[in-house]
Amino acid sequence: MSLAYGCQGIQYVTYGTPVGRPDCEFGTALIAKEGRPSRLYDDATAINTTYLQPIGRRLKHLGSESVVHANEDPPPVGTTRCTPSPQLRSVAGERVSARSRSSRPGTGGSSPRGESC
């Protein structure tokens, strides 16, 4: 769903595992309490380089143009409900459909890359 709303990257909530916080118990982050990379560090590195970098090259030139929600009753507050159109009569499965535009120079400004309901 984040991609539908224009997300173009991942932000890690805690890169290092917080210490000295008796009010919260944190699981292991990319950097363990001892200051060394945890097993998650290698996993994140592999995901970032194998999947996210290639996808990011394409996503960074896109911007969210519109987002509609389907199969949610009621739809979330402040969102637009998906309505049927000649191109799309129904939606099954996931609840969000998005339409994006290219912001890459030389593409003519707004260029649909996906179809909304």
C-alpha positions in Angstrom: 0.0 0.0 0.0 2.9 2.4 0.7 3.9 2.2 -3.0 0.4 3.2 -4.1 0.7 6.4 -2.0 4.1 7.3 -3.5 6.6 5.7 -1.1 9.9 5.4 -2.8 12.1 3.8 -0.2 12.3 2.0 3.1 13.2 3.7 6.4 14.3 1.5 9.2 12.6 2.5 12.5 15.6 1.5 14.5 18.9 0.8 12.8 20.6 0.1 16.1 18.9 -1.8 18.9 18.0 0.7 21.6 19.5 0.1 25.0 18.6 1.5 28.4 14.9 1.8 27.8 13.1 0.1 30.7 9.8 1.5 29.3 10.0 -0.5 26.1 11.4 -3.9 25.1 12.9 -3.9 21.6 13.7 -6.9 19.5 17.0 -7.1 17.7 17.6 -4.4 15.0 20.1 -4.4 12.2 22.8 -3.5 14.7 22.6 -5.6 17.9 22.8 -4.2 21.4 26.5 -5.1 21.5 27.1 -2.8 18.5 27.8 -5.5 15.9 25.7 -6.3 12.9 22.9 -8.8 13.7 21.8 -11.6 11.5 19.2 -9.2 10.2 21.9 -6.9 8.8 23.0 -9.4 6.2 19.4 -10.1 5.3 18.6 -6.4 4.9 21.8 -6.0 2.8 20.7 -8.8 0.4 17.2 -7.5 0.1 18.4 -3.9 -0.5 20.9 -4.8 -3.2 19.0 -7.7 -4.9 15.5 -6.3 -4.9 15.1 -2.7 -3.8 17.9 -1.1 -5.8 16.6 -2.4 -9.2 13.0 -1.5 -8.3 14.1 1.8 -6.9 15.7 2.8 -10.2 12.2 2.7 -11.8 10.2 4.0 -8.9 12.2 7.1 -8.3 10.8 8.6 -11.5 7.2 7.9 -10.6 4.8 9.9 -8.4 1.4 9.0 -7.0 -1.4 10.5 -9.1 -4.4 8.9 -7.6 -5.3 6.1 -5.2 -8.6 4.4 -4.7 -9.7 1.8 -2.2 -11.8 -1.3 -3.0 -13.3 -4.1 -0.9 -13.3 -2.0 2.3 -16.6 -1.1 3.9 -16.5 1.6 4.9 -13.3 2.9 3.1 -10.7 4.5 5.4 -11.6 8.1 6.4 -10.3 10.6 3.8 -9.9 8.1 1.0 -11.7 7.6 -2.3 -13.9 4.6 -2.9 -13.2 2.6 -6.1 -16.1 2.8 -8.6 -16.6 0.7 -11.7 -15.6 2.1 -15.0 -15.7 0.8 -18.6 -12.1 -0.4 -18.3 -12.5 -2.0 -14.9 -15.8 -3.5 -13.7 -14.7 -5.1 -10.4 -11.7 -5.6 -8.1 -10.9 -8.8 -6.2 -8.1 -9.4 -3.7 -6.0 -6.4 -2.5 -7.8 -3.3 -1.5 -5.8 -0.5 -3.2 -5.4 0.4 -6.8 -3.0 3.2 -7.9 -2.2 5.4 -10.8 1.2 6.9 -11.1 2.8 9.5 -13.3 6.4 9.7 -14.6 8.4 12.7 -13.4 11.4 11.7 -15.6 12.5 14.6 -17.9 11.4 14.1 -21.5 8.4 11.9 -20.7 5.8 14.6 -21.3 4.9 15.3 -17.6 2.1 13.2 -16.4 2.1 9.7 -17.9 -0.2 7.0 -16.5 1.8 3.9 -15.5 -1.1 2.0 -13.8 -4.8 2.1 -14.0 -7.2 3.0 -11.1 -10.8 1.9 -10.8 
